[in-house]
Amino acid sequence: MTVTVKPIRVLIGKVGLDGHDRGVKLVARALRDAGMEVIYTGLHQTPEQVVSAAIQEDVDAIGLSVLSGAHNTLFIRVLELLKEQGADDIAVFGGGIIPDEDVPRLKAAGVRGLFRPGTPMSEIVEFVKGLKLHR
């Protein structure tokens, strides 16, 4: 009997007004190339749109990209919405321009991992593969 392993499904979201998407597209491609199913929501998404899409697509994880400086508000809102929808088993990670002093607060709120510009794609791929996902 052959056991088929379901690929990890990741939604990649650009939340807020940030219009820079080069890095997030590189992350999406690296995750896809590593065998994951990746859904990219495009630019200028609201937390509500990202959470709705994540639930509809039955993803295991959400990767958020925020370069606008609104990471404290946007990451926390996504986590709140997931909890409200009973979907807080979806792992949230992200990246962007995140000052050192904001990292502990975001992790304490439930963000599983944070990556800054220059992080090797292999590090992000290994992080997602290592997530303890509720599958």
N, C-alpha and C positions, 0 to 999 in steps of 0.2 A: 504494500500500500504506500503510495506516495503522498506525502504531506505538502500541501501548497502553502507557502508563507505569504500572507498578504503584505504588499509593499506599504511602507510608511507613507501616509498621505499628509502633505504639508501645505497649508495656505500661506502664501507670502503676501503681506499687505503693506501698502504705502499709505499711512494714515496722516491726516492733516494737510496743510497747505504746501508742504515740501514738494518741489517739482523735480528733484534729482533722483533718477532711477537707475543709473548705471550700475552702482554697487548691488542693489537689490536684484537686478537681472542676473548679475554674475553669481550671486548666492543661489537664485532659483535654478540656474543652469547646472551649478555644481551639485545641488541636491538631486536634480533629475538624472544627471550623469552617474550618480551613485546608486541609482535604481529606485529612487523615491518618486511617488506621484506628486507633482507640484501644481498648485493652482495659484496663479498670480492675478491679483485683483486690479492691478493698474494704479494709476496716480489718484491722489486727492480723495481717498476713501474716508468715510467716517468710521468711528469705532463700531457703530451699529451695523453698518454695511459689512464690515469685516466679520463680525460675530455671526451675523445672519448667514453669510456665505460659508463660514466654517461649519456651522451646524448643518446647512443644506448639503454640503459636500462630504460630510461625515469624516472630517480630518482628525488626525491624531495630534497635530501641533499647528500653531500659528507662529510665523516669524514676522515681526513688525520692523519696519525701517522708518526711523524718524531722524531727520537731519535739521529740523526746524527749531529745535530747542523746546518743543512741547512734550517731550517724552514723559515727564512726570504725570501730566494730565492724561495723555493718550494711552499709555500702557496701563495705567490704573483703571481707566474707563473700560478698556477691553476686558480686563480681569473682572470688574464688577458686572459687566453685561453677561459674561460667561457664567458667573455664579447665579445671576438672576434667572438665566435660561436653563439652569441645571446642567450646564456643559462645562463645569470647571475641571473636568478630567482632561480637557484639551490643554496640552502643555503650551505655554507661551514663552517665546524667546525673542530676542531682537537685537538691533544694532543701530548705530548712528553716532552722533556727536553727544556723548553722555559723560558729563564731568564725574570725576572720582567720587565726589561727595554725594552724588545721586544714586550711585550703584547700590549701596546697602538698603536704601528705602525701597527701591524697585524690587530687589531680590526678596526683601521681607514681605512685600505685597504679593509675591507669587511668581514674578518673572524668573524663569528657570535658568536663563543664561543671557549675557549681554556681550556683544561684540562690537568693537570699534573699527574705524577705517584702518586698513592695513592687516587685519586678521587674515591669516591664510585660509583659503576655502576649505582645505582639508580639516582644519580645526573645527569649523562649523559643521561639516559633514559628520565628523566623528562625534561631536556633541549630540547632534540629532539622532544618530544611530544609537547612542548610549542612553537616550532618555528612557525612563521607565514609563512606558505608555500603557494606558488602560485600554487593552485591545480585546 
